[in-house]
Amino acid sequence: MASNITVAILNWNGIDHLKQYLPSVVAYSGDARIRVIDNASDDASVSWLKNEYPDVELHILPKNLGFTGGYNEALRHIETELVVLLNSDVEVTAKWLDSMEKRMASDARIAACQPKILSWRQKDLFEYAGACGGFLDVMGYPFCRGRIFETCETDSGQYDSAIPVFWASGACMMVRKDAFLTCGSFEETFFAHMEEIDLCWRFWKQGYSVWVEPQSTVYHLGAGTLSKTSPKKTFLNYRNGLAMLFMNSTSTQLFWKIPVRLVLDGIAGIKYIYHGEWNNCWAIAKAHMAFYGQIGYWMKRRKDDARITRQAIPSSVFLRGSVLPAYFFQGKKWFSQVMNS
């Protein structure tokens, strides 16, 4: 199997990650093609790859296009039907591609799926970026099967069934290339963060589905490029979260969701101040200013999206209420508690 798959690894100054994690990808990916897309690194990544892994395909970009632009450019040149977008800090396991490939083959309308993603540091713990499949609440806050906000569950096999999910993690996501391109690829202005959720939202709206296939397991280091406390990451998450909500919500939803979300973001800013994280509070303020500054662009994207047939999204893949009160006030820290509330 895997002959119709390309494993695409985006790299930016990540030679240490390549040294640590690429060997498992080469060892366990069968006859899949492996391609490293280099985002104009200025470390020794490219020369090391040429010397140590001459059989790994190398796609060198002239400048850093970010996660979104880098993958968009790469997928326009990849020839295989299926592409795995894989972070450079992911350790894969034996036959990791097989179950996902079978899942994609079971239904041509499955646009993407992800494996079970566990922590590389603590291998019985779900990893923050995707865990066992992503979900969304009514206000656009993402959470996972196995991770809500900062709480990651221990994996005891409780989520080992394959099910449809709202979004698949960009840390390790198998996509159908034609669906990726047809549905508009990643939103390049996002640069990084939230782009996979926005894309999966468009997949669902255009009649595709997204799945998690837990029979495949990988281990993710996480925060390999930006730490969780980075103000830049805070800025991208809050700006992109607002833009995603604005572009994908219906007109009826739009007029109440955005104002409420702005208030909730303000509360998050106050929390940062309370903890002395002034840089992250300022990052939220800058995110809002950037969102307003690009409002014309977001409106155009909404208009373009309105021309596309909108399919109903199954209620099983999102939370009709808000995950915030369940988590912060009701003490519901596990996915099963929130989705059953």
Secondary structure as UniProt FT lines:
FT   TURN            3..4
FT   STRAND          5..11
FT   HELIX           15..28
FT   TURN            30..31
FT   STRAND          33..38
FT   HELIX           45..52
FT   TURN            54..55
FT   STRAND          57..60
FT   HELIX           66..75
FT   TURN            76..77
FT   STRAND          82..86
FT   TURN            88..89
FT   STRAND          90..92
FT   TURN            94..95
FT   HELIX           96..105
FT   TURN            108..109
FT   STRAND          110..119
FT   TURN            123..124
FT   STRAND          125..126
FT   TURN            128..132
FT   STRAND          134..137
FT   TURN            138..139
FT   STRAND          142..144
FT   TURN            145..146
FT   STRAND          147..148
FT   TURN            149..150
FT   STRAND          151..152
FT   TURN            158..159
FT   STRAND          163..164
FT   TURN            170..171
FT   STRAND          172..176
FT   HELIX           177..182
FT   TURN            183..184
FT   HELIX           188..190
FT   HELIX           195..205
FT   TURN            206..207
FT   STRAND          209..220
FT   TURN            228..229
FT   HELIX           231..248
FT   HELIX           251..274
FT   TURN            275..276
FT   HELIX           278..293
FT   HELIX           295..306
FT   HELIX           315..317
FT   STRAND          318..319
FT   HELIX           323..328
FT   HELIX           335..339
//
